[in-house]
Amino acid sequence: MSGKDQIEKSSQPNSLNFDVVIVGAGFAGMYMLHRMRGMGLKAIVFEAGDGVGGTWYWNRYPGARCDVESVQYSYQFDKELEQEWTWSEKYSPQPEILKYANHVADRFNLRKDIVFNTRIESAIYNEEKGEWGVVTGAGDTYQSDFCIFATGCLSSFNLPSFEGIDSFVGPTYHTGEWPHEKVNFKGLRVGVIGTGSSAIQSIPEIAKQAKQLTVFQRTANYTIPAKNAKLTPDYVKSIKQDYAGLRDRASKKPAGYDIPLNSQSVLEVSQDESTSEFKARWEKGGTQFLGAYGDLLLKPEANEKAAEFVKSMIRETVNDPQVAELLCPTNIIGCKRLCVDTDYYSTYNRPNVELIDVSKIPIDRITSSGVSHQEVDYQFDAIVFATGFDAMTGALSNIDIRGKNGQSLKEKWDGGPQTFLGLTTHGFPNMFTITGPGSPSVLTNMLPSIEQHVNFISDCILYMKENGHSKIEPDLSAELNWGLHVNEVADVSLRSTCASWYVGANVPGKPRVFTPYIGGFPRYVERCKSVVDNEYEGFSLI
Ligand code: N01
C-alpha cells in the first residue's frame, strides 16, 4: 500500500492535519521524518519521485558516484546502522548509495509516512490559524504546524534554452534526471554538452560505449583522479572499530570531512617541495588535493602553484597538445567545485572522442540531427545535457511558498536568498530549510551537515513544545546580520571570484550572490549552538 493510500484510509475527509509536513525524501527528509516520529509527532513526507534517495534517485547517469569517501558520506545518528552497513568502495557508485537510502527507509520503516509521486505546488502560511497549507500537484491540501523543506541543493536541473532544443529527433538526456532503465550508447554518435562534475564522471563511461563522442566545453574544469578502490575487510573493520573517532575528527574540519589538511603556506616552501606534495596528493586522489597547503584558496599566487601542477598533469596525460591546452583551465583551482574523476583526461586520447571549444562562440542551436556550432553541423544519435542545476534555491523557487501577509519567498529572494543560518527566513514562521542557502551545505560533506540541521530543527521544536511556544520566526536584524557575515567570509575566499553555480552564474537572470556559508562547519555549528544556549537568540518565539 502506498503512503497516499494509507493516509486516505487512515484519515477522515478534510482532516489532513499534521504536526509537520516535510518536502523531499532524500537523506535530509528521511532523517527528519525519523526524528519527528521519534518525538511522537505526526509527520508526513511528500516526494516527487517514486522512491527515496533524492539526488541519488535522480542522478543515475553512467559513472555517477560520490566524491566524498563513502565511510564518511553516511549517517551517524544510529550506531547499529553504522555497524551493519558495509560500503564496498572508497567512493561508492550511485546504485550502492541508492541501495543504502532504501536500506535506511526499510530499517526505520519510513515509507509508511512518505507519499511518493507527489510534487508540492504551494505552501501557504495562514496567519490567523498559525498553520501551513501545503498543496500537492493533485490539488490535495495538507495542514501542518511546521513546514520543513528538505528539497536538496542540487535538485532542480538546469536546461539552457538552446534555440531549436525541441527539434532534435533522437533521444536527449539530462544527467540530473537520468532514466531508470539502462541507456545503451553502443554504436551511437553522442554529443555531451557541459564539462562539470556530472560530465566529467559520465564522459569516460559514455566514450567506452559510443561510436563517436563529441564534448562541447564552455569552461575547462580542474579534476583530480579519484583513485577509487574496493575497500578491504581490514580497512572496513578498522573504520567500524572507531567510527566515533572518525566522526569526531571530521566534525572539527572545515568541510565536516576528515581529510589531511596542511595549514602551511605553499609560498613558504621550495618549488620541489610543493611539486612533490602535489604529486603525492594527486596519487592519493580526491578533493584532499586542495588541502595540500593552507592558502590555496586565499591567495591567487598560492592557488596558481596548485593550478600549474594540475595543468602539468593534463599536458602529461593528453597526447594531442592542442587538446591538452583546451583542457587546461584558466581560472582559479577550486573556485568552481573541484571535480573528481576516473580516467577523464586520458579519455581524450581515444580515437572516438573529440572536444569542441564553445567558450568564445556559444553553440548556435540544436538541430533536428545534432548540434550546430560556428556553422558546423555535428550529427548525433543522442544528446546528453550535463548542464547542471539551479543550485541552492531552484527547488524552493519552483514551489509557490508564501509567508506572512502573503509574501512570496521567490519575491523576497529576488535579489538573492536572505536567511538566518540558512535554516529560517523572516516572515515565514515555523518554516525550515534543511541545508538552505546561507548554511555550509554544498561546501561540506552533506551528510553531517544534514544531520546537524535536522537535529537543530528537532531540538527547536522540542524546546517549543516544552516551553509552550507555538510559533518561531527569525528576527529581521538577525537575518540581516547573518547575511552580512555570510558575505564577509565569502569575500575572503577565492571561491567567490568566478562564474560558478555557487554564485548563481550558470542560470541566466539569477542574482550573483555567493550562496553557501564558507566560514566552515565547526564555526557554523558553534554559532548554532550559541543561538540555542542563549534561548534561541535571534528568533522571536510566541
Ligand atoms: O553541473 P555544473 P554538474 N552551453 O554546473 C555547462 C555536484 N555533483 O551537474 O562552466 C555550454 O558543474 C557549464 O559550463 P560553464 C557537485 O557539487 C557531485 O556537472 O557554466 N555549456 C558546465 O561545464 C557539482 O559541482 C557529484 O561555462 C553549458 C556544465 O554545463 C554539482 O553537482 C557528481 C551551458 C554544468 O556543470 C553540479 O555538477 C556530479 C551552455 N549554454 C555533480 N550551460 C559527486 O558527488 C551550462 N553549460 C561526484
Residues whose N, C-alpha, C, O or C-beta is under 5 A from the ligand:
A	BS01	N01	R65 C66 D67 L154 P160 I193 G194 T195 G196 S197 S198 A199 F216 R218 T219 R337 A386 T387 G388 F389 A499 W501 N506
